[in-house]
Amino acid sequence: MERDVKASYRNRLSLIQSEVRVLSEMVDSDHCRIEIVTRISAVRAALRRVEEELLRPSLAHCAERAIRRDNGSDRQRKLAELLEVVSWASK
């Protein structure tokens, strides 16, 4: 993974980490539950975006390898793995 890409992921994850700390403080200070839940949804969405960006190149690489395989059973197994990862990531 390229250095600038890693830095981008680290920065985004650091922001998410800060947001989780804020959520903890909001719970401690008896903040409005709706606001807390709204912020939790935002954190989930931010994590999902990072997850998708991390997975995209890996999935593309795995799909390319699976398509190029000569052995049909290996190809089927790799494609099944890809489908499992994609369905897991979309939950």
C-alpha positions in Angstrom: 0.0 0.0 0.0 1.3 3.4 -0.9 2.5 5.8 1.8 0.0 8.6 0.9 -2.9 6.1 0.8 -1.9 4.8 4.3 -1.7 8.3 5.6 -5.1 9.1 4.3 -6.6 6.0 6.0 -4.8 6.8 9.2 -6.1 10.4 9.2 -9.7 9.2 8.5 -9.4 6.6 11.2 -8.0 9.1 13.7 -11.0 11.4 13.0 -13.3 8.5 13.6 -11.5 7.6 16.8 -11.9 11.2 18.0 -15.6 11.0 17.2 -15.9 7.9 19.3 -14.3 9.6 22.2 -16.8 12.5 21.9 -19.6 9.9 21.9 -18.2 8.4 25.1 -18.2 11.9 26.7 -21.7 12.5 25.5 -22.9 9.4 27.2 -21.1 10.4 30.4 -22.7 13.8 30.4 -26.2 12.4 29.8 -26.5 14.0 26.3 -29.6 13.7 24.3 -29.9 10.0 23.2 -31.1 11.0 19.7 -28.0 13.1 19.2 -25.8 10.2 20.4 -27.5 7.7 18.0 -27.2 10.2 15.1 -23.5 10.5 15.7 -23.1 6.7 16.0 -24.7 6.4 12.6 -22.2 8.9 11.2 -19.3 6.9 12.7 -20.7 3.7 11.2 -21.0 5.4 7.8 -17.4 6.7 8.0 -16.1 3.3 8.9 -18.0 1.8 6.0 -16.4 4.2 3.6 -12.9 3.3 4.8 -13.8 -0.3 4.7 -15.0 0.0 1.1 -11.9 1.9 0.0 -9.7 -0.7 1.6 -11.5 -3.6 0.0 -11.9 -2.2 -3.5 -8.3 -2.8 -4.7 -8.1 -6.2 -3.0 -11.3 -7.4 -4.5 -10.3 -6.2 -7.9 -6.9 -8.0 -7.6 -8.6 -11.2 -6.3 -11.2 -11.1 -9.1 -8.6 -10.7 -11.7 -6.6 -13.7 -10.4 -9.7 -15.8 -10.2 -10.7 -15.1 -13.8 -7.2 -15.9 -15.0 -6.9 -19.2 -13.3 -6.7 -22.3 -15.5 -8.2 -24.6 -13.0 -12.0 -24.3 -12.9 -12.4 -25.5 -9.3 -9.8 -23.0 -8.1 -11.6 -20.2 -10.0 -15.0 -21.2 -8.5 -13.5 -21.3 -5.0 -11.9 -17.9 -5.3 -15.1 -16.4 -6.8 -17.1 -17.9 -3.9 -14.7 -16.3 -1.5 -15.1 -12.9 -3.2 -18.9 -13.2 -3.1 -18.7 -14.0 0.6 -16.5 -10.9 1.3 -18.7 -8.7 -0.7 -21.9 -9.9 1.0 -20.2 -9.5 4.4 -19.0 -6.0 3.6 -22.4 -4.8 2.5 -24.1 -5.7 5.8 
